[in-house]
Amino acid sequence: MNHASSSDSTHEKTLRILGTRGIPARYGGFETFAQHLALYLRERGWRVIVYCQGAPDSRRARDGWHGIERVHIPVPNSASGTVWFDWCATRDAARHRDLCLTLGYNTAAFCALLRAYRIRNVINMDGIEWRRAKWNRVVKTWFWFNERLGCLLGDCLVADHPEIARHLATRVSREKIVMIPYGGTVVTEAPSEELNRLHLVPGSYLTLVARPEPENNTLQIVRAFSRKVHSYTLVVLGQYSTRHSYHSSVLQAASEQVRFVGAVYDDALLRTLRFHSLAYVHGHSVGGTNPSLVEAMAAGNAVIAHDNSYNRWVAGERAMYFKNELELAAIFDRLDRRCDELDEMRTASRERVAQDFDWLKILQAYERLLESYSK
């Protein structure tokens, strides 16, 4: 491969973002973050290139979106499609001398190519993926191996949570690690008319936004809620299929007061759902700073979360925590009595986001970090 110099000679600072499905964001936290960062840096005079996944039958193409350059790479419709995409994106990035930001370490082995060409590469190490129960032994081994490689090959490692930073410090020097969490924007109003699409009344429901997986305790939450009849409903967002055993268990455990509304990618509807929710239920037990939790707090949600060090650092002391199904069922009973704590919990959520998770502060921290590696 010829190591070509970057074609951005008229630009002082250039960043290539790898590891996401692309922008605009339609899928998850990394895509949302990439969109926020790309637009922010573009306004600050950076040239930003984002690698995007294309349809299997499409052709490789380049275009622009709000001043951001996008490189579209076709992804095969197979289990290894994302791996192929990451390899192609890394090969393309290696043809230039631009600073790279790699989001996630699932294919960190490919970063050896960037290191070989002495291209600076900042890696956001995400959560501890190999600990997730959903993966088989082969996949867990692959993630464990790539986490180690990411620690070695990245010029700088970004941890989105103090617990992730402590974990990474068992792999490499603490000086190589920077802690920058995920961001959110405080929501102060949202038109309730959007709820009519789902036939919901403001303040009459709880929200649960999570992939239906064991480590997210989805089944435990639905079981705890379905033990009794409540004065409110539980609205569950996400794709559920009766062909999947865990999904089926969740669906079968649900009472008539549990509403499965499917995956919701409409930002306005999501914002309204969160803003008018009685409380947000968060069952994640693995990972760092979870985007759904931060976004729920930004919308002023009272938080009911699984009791672990990840959630406690994010949600703070004013949230309600549960260790098991019985403790969660007791919390749901308290909500039936319209406990006075909810208003204080909502205020605490917004204050926590404004203090430590505000998008502007997060993006400024990233720019300072990236600038230090772009020189």
N, C-alpha and C positions, 0 to 999 in steps of 0.2 A: 504494500500500500504506500502510495506517495504521501508524505506528510506535507500537506499544503498549508501555506500561511492563511490566516483568516482574511476573508474578503471585506472586513469591516474597518479598513484602515482609517476611514473618516470618523469613526466612533472611538471615543476614549475608553469606554467601558462596555464590555459585551458579556452576556451570560447565556448559556445554553442549559435548559431545564430538561432533565431526563427522569424517567420512572413513573410518569403519570399516563393516564389514557388520553389526556389532552384537554384543551380549553376550547370553548367555554365549559365550565364545570357542569357535569350532569350525573356524576357517579358518587363521589365521596370526598373525604377530607383533603387528600393530597391534591385532587383536581381543584377544589375550592381554594386551597392555599396557593397553588401555582397561579391561578387566575388573579388573585389579590396581589401577589408579589410581582407578577409580570406587568400588570397595569401600573402599579406603584413605581416600579423601577423605570418603566417607559416614561412616565411623567417626570422622572428625575434625570432624564437624559440618557438612560441606558439603551443599548440595543439588546433586545431579548428574543431568543429563539426557543420555541417550545416544540418538543417532539410529540406527535399525536397519532393515536392508533386509527387506521383506516379500515374500511370494509375489505373482506377477503378478495373480492373481485375488482377492487379499485386499483389505481396506479399510484406509484409514489409521486407526490406533488408538493409544491410549496405555495403558500398564500399568506395573506395578512389578515389580522383580526384586531381592530382597534389599535393599530400601530405595532402589534406583536407579530413577529414572523412565526409561521407554523410550518413544520415539516411533517407531512402525512405519510405514514408507512403502512402498507397493507398488512393486516394480521391474519394468518391462517385460522380457519375455524376449527381449532383443535386444542387439546389440553395444554400443549406447549406453545400456543400462539403468542402469549405475552412474553415468554422467554425469547422467542424469535424476534419480537418487536424490540425488546431491550438490546439484543445483540446488534440489530441493524442500526438502532439509534446511537449506540455507543461507537460503532464503526464510523458512522457519519460524523459524530462529534470529534473523533480522533483525527479527522482530516483537517482540523482547524487548530488554532492555538488559543481558543477562547476558554475562559473560566467555565467550569461545569458545576451545576447543582444537581445531584442525584437524589431523588426522593425514594427512600426505601433501599434495603440491602438484599432483596430476594435474589437478585442476579449480580451481586457485587463482584463475583469472579470476573465479569467482563470489564470491570474497572481497571484490571491489570493492563488493558490496552491503553487507557488514558495515562496510567503511570509510566508505561513504556515510552510514551511520547512526551513525558514530563508536563502533562497538562494538569493544571491545578483542579482539584475536584473536592468539593464540599459534599458530604453525605449526611442527609437526615436519616438517622437510623431507625426511626419509627418505633414500634413496640417489640416485644420479645416474641417474634412470630413462631419460633420453633416450640414454644410452650403450649400453643393452642391445641385443645383436645381434638379438633376436627381433622387434623392432619395424621396420615399414617406414618409409620416409622421411616420410610424412605424420604418422604417430603420433609419431615422434621429434621432428618439428617442433612438434607440439602440446605435448609434454612440455617441450621446451626453452623454448617461449614461456611456459608456465605456471610453470616454475621461476623465470624472470625476474619474472613478475608476483607470485609468492608472496614473493619477496625484497622487492619494493616494497610490497606490500599488508599483509604481516604486521607486527604491532607488535613481535614478537620471533620470532626463528627458532631452533628447537632443532635442533642437529646431534647425531647419535648416535655420532659418531666424529671424532677430530681431523682426519682427511683430508677429511671432509665439511665441517667448520668452515672449513678452509683454502680449500676450493673456494668456499663461500658468500662468503668474505671477498673474492673477486674480483668479486663482484656488489654487495655492500653493505658498510657500515662494520662492522668487527669488533665494535664495541660493541653491535650489534644481535643478535649471535649468542651463544647459550649452548650449551655442549657437555654433554649428559647422555646416557649410553649406555643400551642395553637392559639389562634385569635378569634375574636368575636366582636360584633357591633351591637351595642345596647339598643334594644327596640323599645320605643316609648309609646308607639301606637300602631294598630293594625285593624283595618276595617273588618268588622265581624261578619259582613255580608258573604265573605269568602266561605264561611262555615256552612252556608246554605247548600253548597255543593255536596257536603257530606251529611246533611241533616243533623247538625250538631248545634247545641246552645252554649254560649260562652259560660265557662265556670261549671259545666255539668259533666266534665270528663277528665280523665288522666291520659297522658300520652306516653307511649313506649316506642322509641325509635331505635331499632337494632337489627342486625342480621340474626335470624333465628338459629343460634348456635349454643351449645352447652355452656361455654365459658361466659356467655352473655346472660345466662340464667333466665332465658325467656320462658321455659316451661315452669320453672319455680314461681315466677311472677304470675303467670296465668293461673296456676293452681291456687296460689295464695288469694288472688282476687276472687276466684270462682267458688270459694268455700261458702260464701254468703251472698245474699242479695244486698246491693249497696244503693245509695242515693245518687250515684253517678256511674258512668260507664268507663271502660278502659278501651282506648283507641290504640290499636297496634298497627304500626307502619312497617312495611317490608313485604317481600315476596314469599308466599308460602305455597308449597305443593304437596298434595296428598301422596305423591310418588316418593317423597323423602321421609324416612322414618321419624326423624326428630320433628320435622314440620308437622307430620300427622299427629304425633303425641301432643303437640301444643294445641292443634286444632280440636282434638278430641277432649282435651282437658278444659276447654273454654266454656263458660256459661253463656247464656243468651245476652249478658251485659257486656261481653267482650266483642268489640267491633274490629274486624280485620279489613283495613281499607286499601291494602296493597302498597306498593312503593310510590312515594310522592316526591317528584323532582321539581315541582313548581315552587319556586322560591317564595312567591307571595302567599300561596296556600300554606306552606310549611311555617312561615313566619306567623301567620294568623293562627294556625293550630296551636303553636307553642304559646303565643301571647295570651290566648284566651283559655288555656288549660288550667285546671284546678291545681295540678302538680305534674311533674315529670318523673317517671320511674326509670332508673338507670341500673341495669343489672350487670354491666361489664365487670369482669374480674381480672382480666389480663390486658396489659397495654399501658400506655402513658397518658397523656392529656387527650381525652376522647373528644373529637369534634362535636358529636351530638350533645354531649354534656355541656360543653362551653356554649353552644348555640342556644340550648334550652335556658341556661342561666342568663344569657344576654337578653332573652325574651322575657326575663323576670319570672321564670318558673321557680316555684318551691320545688326542691329536689329531694327525692327519696332514692337512695343509692345503696348498692351493695357495699358492705363495710370492708374496705381494703385501703391500703396506703395510697394507691393511685387516685381513687375517688375522693378520699378525705383531703388530699392536698388541693385538688381542683375545686371541689364544692365547698370546702370550709366547714367550720363547726356548727353553722346554723342549719345544715341539711339534716334530714332524718336518715338513719342507716339501719340496715338489716343484715344479719348473718345467715338467716335461714328462712324457710317458708313460714314458720310460725311467727317469727318476729315481724315479717312483712305483713302477714294477715292482721296482726295487732295494729300496725300502722294504718292499714286500710280501714279498720274499725274506728280509729281515732278520727279519720277524715269524715266518716259518717256523722260525727258529732260536731263537724265544722270547727275544728280546733282553732284557737286564736293565734296560733303560731304562724299560720300561712302567710299573712301579710309581712311579718318580720322576715320570714324566709325569702320571700320574693325580693324585698329590698336588699337583703344580704347578697343574693345572687347577682343582682345588677352591680352592686358596689364591688364585688369580687372581680367581675369581668372588667369594669372600668379601671380597677387598680392594676391588675396583672395580666389580663388577656385582651386588652384593647388592640384592635388590628393595627392602628397606626404605630403604637409602641412596638408591636411584634415586627412589623415590616421595617421600621427604622433600625431595629436590632439586627435584622438580616442584612440590610444594606451596609451597616458598619462592618459586619463580619465579611461580607463578600468583597467590599472595597479593600479590606486588608489582604485579600488573596488575589486581587486583580492587578496589583502593582508589580 
